[in-house]
Amino acid sequence: MSLSVKWESIQRMPKMILGLCIILTVIPGFLARLDMFYIDDMVWFLLLFPCFIFSYYLGFAGGVFAALTVNVYHLFWFMYEKYLRMAELVNQELSLHIGVAIVTFLCAIGVGLLSEKLTEKQLQLQSLNQKLKHLALYDSLTSLPNRHYFMERLSETLQGEPSVTLLFVDLDGFKRVNDTYGHEEGDRILIEVANQLNLCCHDSMFVGRLGGDEFIVMLVGADQEKSIEAAQGILKKLQLNVHDLRISASIGIAISKHGDTPSALLKSADRAMYHVKSTGKNAVGA
């Protein structure tokens, strides 16, 4: 809980609201000096408004700041009018004005504490929303975009780019790692593969995990020669050893044609990858 009020925070408050706070702070004393108007002492409860507003926007510290400011003004006016101008102090009036000061002070602090709690809850909700968004769009193991997010990105890219290439990456020998050394070792390999793919990426590439040991890479604006070159670079990075077992990859390449849908392009890359698998693995094919 902070007791400091920064000038920048006050500046961020809506100017109309800030002006209204100033008017409602000054106006009770101003009206009280006009003999043509009758002003009941209860009008001093207008001071609650600036206390509430400052508490809402600035929290606990704002409530304390507003309460001190308006009550210093209020009690100074009262003492000046009743004492310095040699008028007789009336106990009933004094009690009322002291009561106004206490009520505005307590209300401002109360609203400030409530504002602090609401801000804290709002930050917690924002953090939770960020976590839920991450879970919805990213793979929990590798932190790569998941299938849903990747397909959304692919759909957007196909609408705006004339040439999109997919590299469908499937690991060779991964099942033996899981069967021999367990799923923890398999998860470690998947994380390592994700890291290697991220290292291979540049601005025109987007990497995702489809599930299991299948990964997908999208290249924008690459022709067939550059696509094959990128796939071969990835293939070299994915030559991994797990104890006595060797992991490699089979990569299928599909380049978009006019009218291709995301699912059609993905199926083409999938077919190219399975063709590589059937003809020897650890290679690139289109």
C-alpha positions as CSV (number, residue, x, y, z in Angstrom):
1,M,0.0,0.0,0.0
2,S,1.7,3.2,-1.2
3,L,1.2,6.6,0.5
4,S,2.8,8.6,-2.3
5,V,0.8,10.5,-4.9
6,K,2.6,11.3,-8.2
7,W,1.8,14.4,-10.2
8,E,1.7,12.3,-13.3
9,S,-1.2,10.2,-11.8
10,I,-3.2,13.4,-11.1
11,Q,-2.5,14.6,-14.7
12,R,-3.9,11.3,-16.1
13,M,-7.3,12.0,-14.4
14,P,-10.0,13.3,-16.8
15,K,-9.7,17.1,-16.8
16,M,-13.5,17.6,-16.6
17,I,-13.7,15.5,-13.4
18,L,-10.7,17.2,-11.9
19,G,-12.3,20.6,-12.6
20,L,-15.5,19.5,-11.0
21,C,-13.6,18.3,-7.9
22,I,-12.0,21.8,-7.6
23,I,-15.4,23.5,-8.0
24,L,-17.2,21.4,-5.4
25,T,-14.3,21.9,-3.0
26,V,-14.4,25.7,-3.3
27,I,-18.2,26.4,-3.8
28,P,-19.5,25.8,-0.2
29,G,-17.3,28.6,1.2
30,F,-18.0,30.8,-1.8
31,L,-21.8,30.5,-1.5
32,A,-21.7,31.0,2.2
33,R,-20.3,34.6,1.7
34,L,-23.2,35.6,-0.6
35,D,-25.9,37.1,1.7
36,M,-28.6,36.7,-1.0
37,F,-28.3,32.9,-0.9
38,Y,-29.2,30.7,2.1
39,I,-26.7,27.9,2.4
40,D,-27.2,25.1,4.8
41,D,-24.1,23.8,6.6
42,M,-24.9,20.4,5.1
43,V,-23.6,21.6,1.8
44,W,-20.1,21.0,3.1
45,F,-20.7,17.4,2.4
46,L,-20.1,18.3,-1.2
47,L,-16.5,17.7,-0.1
48,L,-17.2,14.0,-0.2
49,F,-17.2,14.1,-4.0
50,P,-13.6,15.1,-4.6
51,C,-12.6,12.6,-1.9
52,F,-14.4,9.8,-3.6
53,I,-13.0,10.7,-7.0
54,F,-9.4,11.0,-5.9
55,S,-9.7,7.7,-4.0
56,Y,-11.2,6.0,-7.1
57,Y,-8.4,7.2,-9.5
58,L,-5.4,7.2,-7.1
59,G,-6.3,4.6,-4.5
60,F,-5.6,4.8,-0.8
61,A,-2.9,7.5,-1.2
62,G,-5.3,9.6,-3.3
63,G,-8.0,9.3,-0.6
64,V,-5.7,10.5,2.1
65,F,-4.4,13.4,-0.2
66,A,-7.9,14.5,-1.0
67,A,-9.2,14.2,2.5
68,L,-6.3,16.3,3.9
69,T,-6.6,18.9,1.1
70,V,-10.4,19.5,1.3
71,N,-10.5,19.4,5.1
72,V,-7.6,21.9,5.5
73,Y,-9.6,24.2,3.2
74,H,-12.9,23.6,5.0
75,L,-11.6,24.0,8.5
76,F,-9.5,27.1,7.5
77,W,-12.6,28.7,6.1
78,F,-14.6,27.9,9.2
79,M,-11.9,29.3,11.6
80,Y,-11.4,32.4,9.4
81,E,-15.1,33.2,9.2
82,K,-16.0,32.5,12.8
83,Y,-12.8,33.4,14.7
84,L,-10.5,35.7,12.7
85,R,-13.5,37.9,11.8
86,M,-14.2,38.1,15.5
87,A,-17.6,36.3,15.2
88,E,-18.7,34.2,18.1
89,L,-17.9,30.5,17.9
90,V,-21.1,28.4,18.2
91,N,-20.5,25.0,19.6
92,Q,-23.1,23.4,17.4
93,E,-21.6,24.8,14.2
94,L,-18.1,23.8,15.4
95,S,-19.3,20.2,16.0
96,L,-20.9,20.1,12.6
97,H,-17.9,21.2,10.8
98,I,-15.6,18.9,12.7
99,G,-18.1,16.1,11.9
100,V,-17.9,17.0,8.2
101,A,-14.1,16.7,8.4
102,I,-14.2,13.3,10.1
103,V,-16.8,11.9,7.7
104,T,-15.0,13.1,4.5
105,F,-11.7,11.8,5.8
106,L,-13.0,8.4,6.7
107,C,-15.1,8.1,3.5
108,A,-12.1,9.1,1.4
109,I,-9.9,6.4,3.1
110,G,-12.6,3.8,2.7
111,V,-13.1,4.4,-1.0
112,G,-9.3,4.5,-1.4
113,L,-8.9,1.1,0.2
114,L,-11.8,-0.3,-1.9
115,S,-10.1,1.2,-5.0
116,E,-6.8,-0.5,-4.1
117,K,-8.5,-3.8,-3.7
118,L,-10.4,-3.4,-7.0
119,T,-7.1,-2.5,-8.7
120,E,-5.4,-5.6,-7.2
121,K,-8.3,-7.8,-8.4
122,Q,-8.2,-6.3,-11.8
123,L,-4.5,-7.0,-12.1
124,Q,-5.1,-10.6,-11.0
125,L,-7.8,-11.0,-13.6
126,Q,-5.5,-9.5,-16.3
127,S,-2.7,-11.9,-15.3
128,L,-5.2,-14.8,-15.3
129,N,-6.5,-13.8,-18.8
130,Q,-2.9,-13.7,-20.1
131,K,-2.3,-17.2,-18.7
132,L,-5.5,-18.5,-20.3
133,K,-4.7,-16.9,-23.6
134,H,-1.2,-18.5,-23.5
135,L,-2.8,-21.9,-22.7
136,A,-5.2,-21.4,-25.6
137,L,-2.7,-20.4,-28.2
138,Y,0.6,-22.1,-27.2
139,D,1.8,-25.6,-26.6
140,S,2.3,-26.2,-22.8
141,L,5.5,-28.2,-23.2
142,T,7.5,-26.4,-25.9
143,S,5.8,-22.9,-25.7
144,L,5.5,-23.0,-29.5
145,P,2.2,-21.9,-31.1
146,N,-0.2,-24.8,-31.1
147,R,-2.1,-26.2,-34.0
148,H,-5.1,-23.8,-33.5
149,Y,-2.9,-20.7,-33.4
150,F,-0.8,-21.8,-36.3
151,M,-3.8,-22.5,-38.6
152,E,-5.2,-19.1,-37.7
153,R,-1.9,-17.4,-38.6
154,L,-1.6,-19.5,-41.8
155,S,-5.1,-18.5,-42.9
156,E,-4.3,-14.8,-42.4
157,T,-1.0,-15.1,-44.2
158,L,-2.6,-16.9,-47.2
159,Q,-5.0,-14.0,-47.6
160,G,-2.3,-11.4,-47.9
161,E,0.7,-13.2,-49.4
162,P,1.1,-14.7,-52.9
163,S,3.6,-17.3,-51.8
164,V,3.5,-19.3,-48.6
165,T,5.6,-22.5,-47.9
166,L,4.9,-25.1,-45.3
167,L,7.7,-27.4,-43.9
168,F,6.1,-30.4,-42.2
169,V,8.7,-31.8,-39.7
170,D,8.3,-35.3,-38.3
171,L,10.9,-36.8,-36.0
172,D,12.5,-40.1,-37.0
173,G,13.1,-42.6,-34.1
174,F,11.2,-40.6,-31.5
175,K,9.0,-43.6,-30.5
176,R,12.0,-45.6,-29.6
177,V,13.2,-42.9,-27.2
178,N,9.8,-42.9,-25.4
179,D,9.8,-46.7,-25.3
180,T,13.4,-47.1,-24.1
181,Y,14.0,-44.1,-21.8
182,G,10.5,-43.0,-20.9
183,H,8.3,-39.9,-21.7
184,E,10.4,-37.5,-19.6
185,E,13.3,-38.1,-21.9
186,G,10.9,-37.8,-24.9
187,D,9.7,-34.4,-23.5
188,R,13.3,-33.2,-23.2
189,I,13.9,-34.1,-26.9
190,L,10.7,-32.2,-28.0
191,I,11.8,-29.1,-26.1
192,E,15.3,-29.4,-27.7
193,V,13.7,-29.7,-31.1
194,A,11.5,-26.6,-30.4
195,N,14.6,-24.6,-29.4
196,Q,16.5,-25.7,-32.5
197,L,13.6,-24.7,-34.7
198,N,13.4,-21.3,-33.0
199,L,17.1,-20.8,-33.7
200,C,16.6,-21.5,-37.4
201,C,13.8,-19.0,-37.6
202,H,13.9,-15.4,-39.0
203,D,11.3,-12.7,-39.6
204,S,9.6,-14.4,-42.5
205,M,9.3,-17.8,-40.7
206,F,6.7,-19.0,-38.1
207,V,7.1,-22.2,-36.2
208,G,4.4,-24.3,-34.4
209,R,3.8,-27.7,-32.9
210,L,1.0,-29.7,-34.3
211,G,1.1,-32.4,-31.7
212,G,3.2,-35.4,-30.7
213,D,6.5,-35.3,-32.6
214,E,5.1,-33.2,-35.5
215,F,6.2,-29.6,-36.0
216,I,5.3,-27.2,-38.7
217,V,7.2,-24.2,-40.2
218,M,5.7,-21.5,-42.4
219,L,7.9,-19.5,-44.7
220,V,6.6,-16.3,-46.4
221,G,7.8,-15.2,-49.9
222,A,10.2,-18.1,-50.4
223,D,10.5,-19.9,-53.8
224,Q,11.1,-23.6,-54.1
225,E,14.9,-23.2,-54.0
226,K,14.9,-21.1,-50.8
227,S,12.3,-23.4,-49.2
228,I,14.5,-26.5,-49.8
229,E,17.5,-24.6,-48.5
230,A,15.7,-23.6,-45.3
231,A,14.4,-27.2,-44.9
232,Q,17.9,-28.6,-45.3
233,G,19.2,-26.1,-42.7
234,I,16.6,-27.4,-40.2
235,L,17.4,-31.0,-41.0
236,K,21.0,-30.5,-40.0
237,K,20.0,-28.9,-36.7
238,L,17.8,-31.9,-35.9
239,Q,20.5,-34.6,-35.9
240,L,20.3,-35.4,-32.2
241,N,21.7,-38.3,-30.1
242,V,19.8,-39.7,-27.1
243,H,22.2,-42.0,-25.3
244,D,22.7,-44.8,-27.9
245,L,19.7,-43.8,-30.1
246,R,19.8,-41.3,-32.9
247,I,17.0,-38.8,-33.7
248,S,16.6,-37.2,-37.2
249,A,13.7,-35.7,-39.1
250,S,11.7,-36.1,-42.3
251,I,10.6,-32.8,-43.8
252,G,7.8,-32.4,-46.4
253,I,7.6,-29.2,-48.4
254,A,4.4,-27.7,-49.8
255,I,4.2,-24.3,-51.6
256,S,0.9,-22.6,-51.9
257,K,-1.0,-22.2,-55.1
258,H,-3.8,-19.7,-55.9
259,G,-6.9,-20.7,-54.0
260,D,-5.2,-23.0,-51.5
261,T,-6.9,-23.3,-48.1
262,P,-4.9,-23.7,-44.9
263,S,-6.1,-27.3,-44.5
264,A,-5.3,-28.2,-48.2
265,L,-1.8,-26.7,-47.9
266,L,-1.2,-28.6,-44.6
267,K,-2.3,-31.9,-46.2
268,S,0.0,-31.3,-49.1
269,A,3.0,-30.8,-46.8
270,D,1.8,-33.9,-44.8
271,R,1.8,-36.0,-47.9
272,A,5.2,-34.8,-48.9
273,M,6.6,-35.7,-45.4
274,Y,5.1,-39.2,-45.6
275,H,6.6,-39.7,-49.0
276,V,10.0,-38.9,-47.5
277,K,9.3,-41.4,-44.6
278,S,8.5,-44.1,-47.1
279,T,11.7,-43.6,-49.1
280,G,14.3,-43.6,-46.4
281,K,13.7,-40.9,-43.8
282,N,16.1,-38.2,-42.6
283,A,15.6,-36.2,-45.8
284,V,13.7,-33.3,-47.5
285,G,11.0,-33.8,-50.1
286,A,8.5,-31.8,-52.0
